[in-house]
Amino acid sequence: MLKPNPRKQKRLVIDEPLTLACFSLLIIGFIMVTSASLHLGVKMANDISYYPFKQLVHIIIGLILACGTTQISMKTWEQLGQPLFIFGVGLLLVVLIPGVGVKVNGSIRWISIVGFRIQVSEVVKFISVIYIAGYVTRHIEHVRKSAIGLLRPLLLFSVACFLLLMEPDFGSMVVILVIAMGMMFLGGARLSQFVILLSLLTALATILVYTSPYRMARILSFTNPWADDKNSGLQLSRALIAFGQGEFLGVGIGNGIQKLFYLPEAHTDFLFSILAEELGLVGVILVIGLFTTLVIRGFAIGEQAERCGLKFPALVAYGLTIWFGFQSLVNMGVNMGLLPTKGLTLPLMSYGGGSMVMMCIAVAVLFRIHFEVTEHTKNHVTERRL
């Protein structure tokens, strides 16, 4: 009688809705990046396929690294939390060194490695999830009962946030703080402490906006982009025009007008506007539905892990889902004129190597958590039968 092969029993279990949502976002994103960047390729490199080819390389690299990431156990990630956080702070310091960091549109957020630009803040977001999950797992009682237990990791994060403001990258700082606070709240922090802390951070953010002329200008242009639609309100006004032109079914893929040097960063931060123009309300609802599916499945995986007693994997799943959900919400909100302009990419869709790779790795970790939860459940059932 043939014995079962243990390797086959350890084959990665696929979460079908999550897989469908992620690959659909990758495919739609690639199509829209191609549509939004063909003319830019001709202008920048005299090559119509310049940006689509690079984005395809980003996706392939991201998928290869994602496959490798699925082989890393959550126990290993838990052990790497503190070293990774130190590494992340080091990256934030390195990017500020003159001659090392790459400056784009007045911000120094990238490091170039063999021609591949890595946005440091994207790496730090992922590391933040791993570190906070490990901290809450180790100090769960302090987080639940003591305000100091809640403040201690945030004091460490204040160093990273200060370095992000030096780039400057206010948007990524907000995302990281939202991830950290959301994870600690789901980890069991008291609501009263959470509300007080949230109020303090909101006051701090207000001060940062009020004391910074360029941030204040963004807020003012957000309230009325048509007051100066040639300068401070340029991006938002053009994005709103794109939404208006798209109507219900859109003007068709490739037929959009706003991407033709009217709307800056059309293939990156404002890709959602081009999608709205070319695919219309139908395309907008489809993409929102796919992100909603991703978020629902992410939280479901976290809940399953928590029910199995896998606290660290559960918190990581919650943190990654908060990251995806909040960043996509902010990007789409900015494109639709619901939020002030922020330099945040649309996960799994916008052009960019560092962002695409880190998002693929983050999704791979979600798959790993789902696999470990499934294995834990199988083993538990087997033990009960025995």
Number of C-alpha atoms within 10 A of each C-alpha: 3 4 5 8 8 8 7 8 10 11 10 16 16 12 14 10 13 21 15 14 19 21 13 17 22 20 14 16 24 22 16 25 24 24 23 31 23 20 19 20 17 14 11 11 11 11 13 17 17 18 25 21 13 15 22 16 13 21 24 15 16 23 19 14 16 21 16 12 18 20 12 13 15 19 10 9 20 19 13 15 20 18 11 19 22 13 15 22 21 12 21 27 17 16 23 20 11 10 10 14 24 19 16 9 5 9 13 22 23 25 23 13 9 6 7 14 17 22 23 23 27 23 20 24 23 23 24 26 26 27 24 28 27 23 19 26 20 13 12 18 14 15 25 19 14 13 17 11 19 25 14 12 17 17 11 12 20 13 12 25 23 15 19 26 14 16 20 16 20 20 17 21 22 17 19 25 19 18 25 24 19 18 24 26 18 14 22 15 24 17 11 10 18 17 11 12 16 15 12 12 14 12 12 12 14 12 11 15 17 14 11 10 11 12 17 16 15 17 18 16 23 22 14 15 22 16 15 13 15 12 11 20 21 18 25 28 23 23 28 19 17 28 25 16 19 25 16 17 16 24 19 13 16 18 15 22 17 21 27 14 12 13 22 17 17 27 29 19 23 29 28 31 31 30 33 30 33 28 26 23 19 15 20 22 13 14 21 14 13 19 22 17 16 23 23 16 22 27 20 17 25 28 19 18 25 17 12 15 13 19 21 26 32 30 28 30 34 26 31 27 26 23 25 23 18 17 21 21 17 22 25 23 16 24 28 21 19 14 17 21 23 18 16 23 24 24 23 28 30 26 31 22 21 20 26 27 23 23 26 26 22 24 25 22 25 27 25 23 27 26 21 20 24 18 17 16 15 12 12 13 11 10 9 8 7 6
